[in-house]
Amino acid sequence: MYCAALDLSGNEAVFALQRAGAGDIVCEGFKPMRGRTASGLVPWILGLLQEHGVTLEQITHWTVGSGPGSFTGMRLAAAFVAGLTAENTEIKSRCVPTAVALAYGLEYNDGDRIATLFDGRNQEILVYPLVFSGGELKPYGEPAVLDREQAPDYFEKNHFEHFTVHRSEQDAIARIIHLPLTVRDGLKPAGLLNAHYAHWNNDLTALVYIRPAVHTN
């Protein structure tokens, strides 16, 4: 049996597979893919599984990256997993913030606070706070959307030891704040798979949107 992680919150789809009860990751995949043009998501996942001799039926635990990120992409990933787990009590699912996968794998001291930073568009940034506690990264406090005028006051009042960004968003964020940024080349799906704090509650609705969908008549 296997555990799988899926994230479609940004500009690429991220998928990883781990043997249940073991720490080794047997498959990792990364593919440029935007939410609105992600019709190839399922065939891509099935292809990765076939390469490693695994079927969907062998995956008993699914973790979905819950953002911050694209409304469409996160909903697509969540809907795909929700369909697999519907009325099947033998399959478990949960959400883990994409922010955890962005900051995962660096060296931290216990109690360190990490500001994961995302391009909120419209000359704003979204801050998703994490804390390193008990040997793992966990959500801490409330996310905040900041413009150039709000950012200095926020970071003066909220202390962080680390500021982490995705390389693709580094320039946009650097135009809003002037802080020592730790730049990551991509998400670390092991961070989603190894989030021991997160319960298997089969709730895939806890998504963190940079920009919520706007519905008009």
C-alpha positions as CSV (number, residue, x, y, z in Angstrom):
1,M,0.0,0.0,0.0
2,Y,1.1,3.6,-0.7
3,C,0.6,7.2,0.4
4,A,0.4,9.9,-2.3
5,A,0.8,13.7,-2.3
6,L,-0.6,16.0,-5.0
7,D,-0.2,19.7,-5.4
8,L,-1.4,22.0,-8.2
9,S,-1.4,25.3,-6.4
10,G,1.3,27.0,-8.6
11,N,2.7,26.8,-12.1
12,E,3.5,23.1,-12.0
13,A,1.9,19.9,-10.9
14,V,3.7,18.0,-8.1
15,F,3.1,14.3,-7.3
16,A,4.9,11.9,-5.0
17,L,4.4,8.4,-3.8
18,Q,5.6,6.8,-0.6
19,R,5.3,3.3,0.8
20,A,2.9,3.2,3.6
21,G,4.6,3.0,7.0
22,A,8.0,3.8,5.4
23,G,9.9,7.0,4.9
24,D,11.3,6.3,1.4
25,I,9.7,8.1,-1.6
26,V,9.4,5.7,-4.5
27,C,8.3,8.3,-7.1
28,E,8.4,12.1,-7.6
29,G,7.1,14.0,-10.5
30,F,7.1,17.6,-11.5
31,K,5.3,19.0,-14.7
32,P,4.6,22.5,-15.8
33,M,0.8,22.8,-15.6
34,R,-1.5,25.7,-14.9
35,G,-4.9,25.1,-13.3
36,R,-6.9,26.3,-16.3
37,T,-5.0,24.0,-18.7
38,A,-4.6,21.0,-16.5
39,S,-6.6,18.5,-18.6
40,G,-3.5,16.3,-18.6
41,L,-3.3,16.0,-14.9
42,V,-4.9,12.5,-14.5
43,P,-3.1,10.9,-17.5
44,W,0.2,12.2,-16.2
45,I,-0.4,10.7,-12.7
46,L,-1.5,7.4,-14.2
47,G,1.6,7.4,-16.3
48,L,3.9,7.9,-13.3
49,L,2.1,5.1,-11.4
50,Q,2.4,2.8,-14.3
51,E,6.2,3.5,-14.6
52,H,6.5,2.3,-11.0
53,G,4.1,-0.7,-11.2
54,V,1.5,0.9,-8.9
55,T,-2.2,1.2,-9.4
56,L,-4.6,3.8,-8.0
57,E,-6.3,1.1,-5.9
58,Q,-3.0,0.6,-4.0
59,I,-3.0,4.2,-2.7
60,T,-4.7,4.3,0.6
61,H,-3.7,7.8,1.8
62,W,-3.9,11.0,-0.2
63,T,-2.4,14.4,0.8
64,V,-3.5,17.5,-1.2
65,G,-1.5,20.7,-1.1
66,S,-3.9,23.3,0.2
67,G,-2.0,26.5,-0.9
68,P,-1.7,29.4,-0.8
69,G,-2.2,29.3,-4.6
70,S,-4.4,29.2,-7.6
71,F,-8.1,28.7,-6.9
72,T,-8.6,26.6,-10.1
73,G,-5.5,24.4,-9.6
74,M,-6.2,23.6,-6.0
75,R,-9.9,22.8,-6.7
76,L,-8.9,20.5,-9.5
77,A,-6.5,18.6,-7.3
78,A,-8.9,18.4,-4.4
79,A,-11.8,17.3,-6.7
80,F,-9.7,14.5,-8.3
81,V,-8.8,13.1,-4.9
82,A,-12.4,13.6,-3.5
83,G,-13.6,11.5,-6.4
84,L,-11.3,8.7,-5.6
85,T,-12.2,8.7,-1.9
86,A,-16.0,9.2,-2.3
87,E,-17.9,6.6,-0.2
88,N,-14.7,4.5,0.2
89,T,-13.9,4.3,3.9
90,E,-10.6,2.5,3.2
91,I,-9.0,5.5,1.6
92,K,-8.0,8.4,3.8
93,S,-7.3,12.0,2.7
94,R,-6.3,15.3,4.2
95,C,-5.0,18.8,3.3
96,V,-1.5,20.1,4.1
97,P,-0.5,23.7,3.3
98,T,1.7,24.0,0.2
99,A,3.7,26.4,2.4
100,V,5.0,23.4,4.3
101,A,6.3,21.9,1.0
102,L,8.0,25.2,0.1
103,A,9.9,25.5,3.4
104,Y,10.6,21.8,4.0
105,G,14.1,20.4,4.1
106,L,16.0,23.3,5.5
107,E,17.8,23.5,8.8
108,Y,15.7,25.1,11.6
109,N,16.0,25.4,15.4
110,D,13.0,24.5,17.5
111,G,10.7,27.4,17.8
112,D,11.9,29.1,14.6
113,R,9.2,31.0,12.7
114,I,9.1,30.9,9.0
115,A,7.3,33.4,6.7
116,T,6.5,31.6,3.5
117,L,5.8,34.4,0.9
118,F,3.7,34.1,-2.2
119,D,3.0,36.6,-5.0
120,G,-0.6,37.7,-4.4
121,R,-0.6,39.7,-7.7
122,N,-1.8,43.3,-7.8
123,Q,1.4,44.3,-6.1
124,E,0.7,42.4,-3.0
125,I,2.2,39.4,-1.2
126,L,0.6,36.7,0.9
127,V,2.4,35.6,4.0
128,Y,1.7,32.1,5.3
129,P,3.4,31.7,8.7
130,L,4.9,28.4,9.9
131,V,6.7,27.4,13.0
132,F,9.3,24.6,13.4
133,S,8.1,22.6,16.5
134,G,8.6,19.1,17.6
135,G,10.8,18.4,14.6
136,E,8.4,19.5,11.9
137,L,6.8,22.5,10.2
138,K,3.3,23.5,11.3
139,P,1.0,26.4,10.5
140,Y,1.3,29.3,12.9
141,G,-0.9,32.3,13.2
142,E,-3.0,33.7,10.4
143,P,-2.1,34.3,6.7
144,A,-1.9,38.0,5.7
145,V,-2.2,39.8,2.4
146,L,0.1,42.9,2.3
147,D,1.0,45.7,0.0
148,R,4.2,47.7,0.0
149,E,2.8,50.2,2.6
150,Q,1.5,47.5,5.0
151,A,4.5,45.1,4.9
152,P,7.0,47.1,7.0
153,D,4.5,47.5,9.9
154,Y,3.5,43.8,9.7
155,F,7.1,42.5,9.8
156,E,8.0,44.9,12.6
157,K,5.2,43.5,14.8
158,N,5.6,39.8,13.7
159,H,9.1,38.4,14.1
160,F,10.4,35.6,11.8
161,E,13.7,33.9,11.6
162,H,13.3,32.9,7.9
163,F,11.6,34.3,4.8
164,T,11.1,31.7,2.1
165,V,10.0,32.1,-1.5
166,H,9.7,30.1,-4.7
167,R,12.3,31.2,-7.3
168,S,9.5,31.9,-9.9
169,E,8.0,34.6,-7.5
170,Q,11.3,36.0,-6.1
171,D,11.3,39.2,-8.2
172,A,7.7,40.0,-7.6
173,I,8.1,39.6,-3.9
174,A,11.4,41.6,-3.7
175,R,9.5,44.6,-5.2
176,I,7.2,44.6,-2.1
177,I,9.6,43.8,0.7
178,H,13.4,44.1,1.3
179,L,14.2,41.1,3.5
180,P,16.9,38.3,3.3
181,L,14.9,35.8,1.2
182,T,15.6,32.0,1.1
183,V,14.9,31.0,-2.4
184,R,13.6,27.5,-3.3
185,D,13.7,26.1,-6.8
186,G,10.5,24.1,-6.2
187,L,8.2,22.4,-3.7
188,K,9.4,19.4,-1.6
189,P,6.6,16.9,-1.7
190,A,8.1,15.0,1.2
191,G,6.9,17.9,3.3
192,L,3.4,17.0,2.4
193,L,3.8,13.3,2.9
194,N,5.6,13.7,6.3
195,A,3.3,16.2,7.9
196,H,2.6,14.2,11.0
197,Y,0.7,16.9,12.7
198,A,-2.1,16.8,10.1
199,H,-5.0,14.5,10.7
200,W,-6.6,12.2,8.1
201,N,-10.0,13.9,8.3
202,N,-11.1,13.4,4.7
203,D,-11.8,17.1,4.5
204,L,-10.4,18.6,1.2
205,T,-12.1,21.9,1.6
206,A,-9.5,23.7,3.7
207,L,-7.8,25.5,0.8
208,V,-5.9,28.8,1.1
209,Y,-6.6,31.0,-2.0
210,I,-4.4,33.9,-3.0
211,R,-7.3,35.2,-4.9
212,P,-10.8,33.7,-4.4
213,A,-13.0,33.0,-7.4
214,V,-15.3,35.9,-8.3
215,H,-18.8,35.0,-9.3
216,T,-20.8,37.4,-11.4
217,N,-24.2,37.2,-13.0
